[in-house]
Amino acid sequence: MKSFIFPGQGAQTIGMGQALAEAYPAAKAVFDEVDDALGEKLSDLIWSGDIADLTLTRNAQPALMATSLAAMRALEAEGVTIDAASYVAGHSLGEYSALAAAGALSLADTAHLLRIRGEAMQDAVPVGVGAMAVLLGMDFDAAKAVAEEAAQGEVCEAANDNDPSQVVVSGHKAAVERAVEIAKAKGAKRAMLLPVSAPFHSSLMAPAAKVMQQALDGVEMQAPAVPLIANVRAEAVDASDIKALLVEQVTGSVRWRESVQWMADAGVTEVWEIGAGKALSGMVKRVDRSIATRAVGTPDDVKAAAAALNEG
């Protein structure tokens, strides 16, 4: 059994997806459609812009989705459809990419939703008030205890349970800074603030969750062609629950480690990372080394994946 997984924020690089667009007209059409949907040339920023601008949440979210969907369309041009996977999953914004790839959301609606989501998450907390930090060498329970100790009346929560040795905490800046020092004192291999502009996946994102509830109410969603493993449940979910879970995801933890474990327990033996980078593949390997991982982000990757998946 196979899963197709879709990366989240942090995977963005200048030039991502450009070779796909040059090699596959269907991939180029994705970037054109996203540009049209947003009323701007996001593709110019992705391929030749400034990384600081691309990293802005409002840009990174639709840009990473576009790159993932371009890779998916390239695979389709080589004869690989979403039905090659038994499940889809995505890390945070990657959940929207997964839903678009599985036909649950139109490309234009997905681009709009991610632009709204990026702006709402940025606007939920004034710049400088919130922060996130990664704790390496600590499991989820240990990181959660660190966050609780660091809170001291402020918000500090375990936001991303990425793998057995990588947890991200999120909340008020002073509390997150305390968490970094507490984690170091408790034996974390490394603990450091992340270069992000808002405390994602914490209760401080509640205003953004309200915005996303309204935005999602306004779009049509089909049942995905293959089941989605949702971040906040860490299991495959009913199509009727997906909109509510996308709202919950804004303030909820990304339960990636448990999601990968659920895949393994369900019989998944191959995971294909569709889009920019290979960060999720590394996380998957740290959760369960028996799962084979492959990244699909370049024309060569697409051809190799198509050869393997069409054969399988």
C-alpha positions in Angstrom: 0.0 0.0 0.0 1.1 3.5 -0.8 0.5 7.0 0.6 1.1 10.3 -1.3 2.1 13.0 1.2 2.4 16.8 0.6 4.9 19.1 2.3 4.2 22.1 4.5 5.7 25.5 5.2 9.5 25.6 5.3 10.0 23.5 2.2 9.9 26.5 -0.1 12.9 27.4 -2.3 13.3 29.8 -5.2 12.9 27.9 -8.5 10.8 25.1 -7.1 8.6 23.6 -9.7 10.1 25.5 -12.6 11.7 22.5 -14.3 8.3 20.7 -14.0 6.6 23.6 -15.7 9.1 23.6 -18.5 8.9 19.9 -19.0 5.1 19.3 -18.6 2.4 21.6 -20.1 0.0 20.3 -17.4 2.4 21.4 -14.7 2.7 24.8 -16.3 -1.1 25.1 -16.4 -1.2 24.7 -12.6 1.0 27.7 -12.0 -1.0 29.7 -14.6 -4.3 28.8 -12.9 -3.0 29.8 -9.5 -1.7 33.1 -10.9 -5.2 33.7 -12.4 -7.0 32.7 -9.2 -4.9 35.1 -7.1 -4.7 37.9 -9.7 -1.0 38.1 -9.5 2.1 36.4 -10.9 3.0 34.2 -7.9 4.9 32.0 -10.3 7.4 34.9 -11.0 8.0 35.1 -7.2 8.4 31.4 -6.9 10.9 31.1 -9.8 12.9 34.3 -9.7 11.8 36.3 -6.6 13.4 37.0 -3.2 13.3 34.1 -0.7 12.2 36.5 2.0 9.1 37.4 0.0 8.4 33.7 -0.9 8.7 32.8 2.8 6.0 35.2 3.8 3.1 33.0 5.0 0.6 34.5 2.5 2.9 33.5 -0.4 4.5 30.3 0.9 1.2 28.5 1.4 -0.3 28.8 -2.1 3.2 28.5 -3.7 4.0 25.2 -2.0 0.5 23.9 -3.0 1.1 24.9 -6.6 4.4 23.1 -6.7 2.9 20.0 -5.3 0.0 20.0 -7.7 2.3 20.7 -10.6 4.2 17.5 -9.6 0.9 15.6 -9.4 -0.1 16.8 -12.8 3.2 15.7 -14.2 2.7 12.3 -12.7 -0.7 12.2 -14.3 0.9 13.0 -17.7 3.0 10.0 -17.2 0.0 7.8 -16.4 0.0 7.9 -12.6 -3.3 8.9 -11.1 -4.2 9.6 -7.4 -5.7 6.2 -7.3 -2.1 4.8 -7.2 -2.3 5.8 -3.5 -4.4 4.2 -0.8 -4.2 7.4 1.3 -3.2 11.0 1.1 -1.9 13.2 3.9 -0.2 16.6 4.2 1.7 18.5 6.8 -0.3 21.6 7.9 -1.0 23.5 4.6 0.0 20.3 2.8 -3.4 18.9 3.9 -4.9 21.4 1.4 -2.6 20.2 -1.3 -3.6 16.6 -0.6 -7.3 17.5 -0.9 -6.7 19.3 -4.2 -4.7 16.4 -5.5 -7.5 14.0 -4.5 -10.1 16.1 -6.3 -11.9 17.3 -3.1 -11.1 21.0 -3.8 -10.7 22.8 -7.1 -7.2 24.3 -7.7 -8.6 27.9 -7.8 -10.5 27.4 -4.5 -7.4 25.8 -2.9 -5.3 28.8 -3.9 -7.8 31.2 -2.5 -8.2 29.3 0.7 -4.4 29.2 1.3 -4.0 32.9 0.6 -6.8 33.6 3.1 -5.3 31.1 5.6 -1.8 32.6 5.3 -3.1 36.1 5.8 -5.4 35.1 8.6 -2.6 33.2 10.5 -0.3 36.2 10.0 -2.9 38.7 11.2 -4.0 36.7 14.2 -1.1 37.8 16.4 0.9 41.0 16.1 4.4 40.5 14.8 6.8 39.9 17.7 4.2 38.7 20.1 4.4 35.0 19.2 7.1 32.5 18.3 7.8 28.9 17.6 10.8 26.7 18.5 11.9 23.3 17.6 13.1 20.9 20.3 15.3 18.1 19.0 16.1 14.9 20.9 12.8 15.1 22.9 9.7 13.0 22.4 6.2 14.4 22.4 5.5 13.8 26.1 8.7 15.4 27.2 8.2 18.4 24.9 4.6 18.8 26.2 5.9 18.9 29.8 8.5 21.5 28.8 5.8 23.6 27.2 3.5 23.4 30.2 6.4 24.4 32.6 7.3 27.3 30.3 3.8 28.7 29.9 3.7 30.5 33.3 0.3 32.0 32.6 1.1 32.6 28.9 0.4 30.3 25.9 3.1 27.6 25.2 1.8 24.5 23.5 3.2 21.5 21.6 2.3 22.4 18.0 3.9 19.9 15.7 4.7 16.3 16.7 6.9 15.6 13.7 8.8 12.5 14.6 10.1 10.7 17.8 12.9 13.2 18.2 11.4 16.5 16.8 8.6 18.5 18.4 7.8 22.1 17.7 6.3 24.3 20.4 4.3 27.5 19.8 2.9 30.4 21.7 3.8 33.7 23.3 7.4 34.7 22.5 8.6 34.9 26.1 7.1 31.6 27.0 8.6 29.9 23.9 12.0 31.4 24.8 11.6 29.9 28.3 10.8 26.5 26.7 14.0 26.6 24.7 16.0 27.1 27.9 14.1 24.5 29.9 14.5 22.0 27.1 18.2 22.5 27.0 18.4 22.1 30.8 16.4 18.8 30.5 18.8 17.4 27.9 17.4 18.3 24.5 20.0 17.8 21.8 19.1 21.2 20.4 16.4 23.8 21.0 16.1 26.9 19.0 13.6 29.5 17.8 12.3 29.0 14.2 12.3 31.8 11.6 8.5 32.1 11.5 6.4 35.2 11.9 3.5 33.8 14.0 2.8 31.1 16.6 1.1 28.6 14.3 -0.9 25.6 15.6 -1.5 27.2 19.0 -4.6 28.6 20.7 -3.3 32.1 19.8 -4.5 31.3 16.2 -8.2 31.3 17.3 -9.0 34.4 15.2 -7.6 32.7 12.1 -9.7 29.6 12.8 -12.8 31.8 12.7 -11.7 33.3 9.3 -11.1 29.8 7.9 -14.5 28.6 9.1 -16.2 31.3 7.0 -13.9 30.8 4.0 -14.5 27.0 4.0 -18.2 27.5 4.4 -18.1 29.3 1.1 -16.4 26.6 -1.1 -17.7 23.4 -2.5 -15.9 20.3 -1.3 -16.2 16.8 -2.9 -15.3 13.6 -1.2 -11.6 13.0 -1.9 -10.9 10.2 -4.4 -8.7 8.4 -1.8 -9.1 8.8 2.0 -7.3 11.7 3.8 -5.3 11.1 7.0 -6.1 14.3 8.9 -3.5 16.1 10.9 -5.6 16.6 14.0 -7.0 13.1 14.1 -3.9 11.1 12.9 -6.2 8.7 11.0 -8.2 8.4 7.9 -11.4 10.5 8.2 -14.9 10.7 6.7 -15.3 13.2 4.0 -18.1 14.9 5.9 -15.7 15.8 8.7 -12.9 17.4 6.6 -14.1 21.0 6.6 -14.4 21.0 10.4 -11.0 19.4 10.8 -9.4 22.0 8.6 -10.7 24.7 11.0 -9.6 22.7 14.0 -6.2 22.3 12.4 -5.4 26.0 12.6 -5.2 25.9 16.4 -4.6 22.2 16.8 -1.4 20.1 16.9 -0.1 18.6 13.7 0.1 14.9 14.7 2.5 13.8 12.0 4.3 11.1 14.0 1.0 9.5 14.9 -0.2 9.9 11.3 2.8 8.0 9.9 2.4 5.3 12.6 -1.3 5.0 11.6 -0.2 4.5 8.0 2.3 1.8 8.9 -0.3 0.0 11.1 -2.8 0.2 8.1 -0.3 -1.6 5.9 1.4 1.3 4.0 4.9 0.3 2.9 5.7 3.1 0.5 5.3 6.9 0.9 5.8 9.3 -2.0 6.4 13.0 -1.1 4.9 15.1 -3.8 6.3 18.6 -4.3 9.1 20.6 -2.8 11.9 19.1 -0.7 12.3 15.9 1.3 11.7 17.0 4.8 8.6 14.8 5.3 10.5 11.7 4.0 13.1 12.2 6.7 10.4 12.4 9.3 8.7 9.2 8.0 12.0 7.3 8.2 12.5 8.4 11.8 9.0 7.2 12.7 9.3 3.8 10.9 12.4 2.8 9.0 10.5 0.0 7.2 8.5 2.4 5.1 10.2 3.2 1.8 10.2 6.9 0.9 10.6 8.7 -2.4 10.4 12.4 -3.2 8.8 13.6 -6.4 9.8 17.2 -7.2 11.7 17.3 -10.5 11.1 15.9 -14.0 13.6 13.1 -13.3 11.8 12.2 -10.1 8.5 12.1 -12.0 9.9 9.8 -14.7 11.4 7.5 -12.0 8.2 7.5 -10.0 6.0 6.8 -13.0 8.2 3.8 -14.0 7.9 2.4 -10.4 4.3 3.2 -9.9 3.0 2.1 -13.3 4.9 -1.2 -12.9 3.4 -1.6 -9.4 
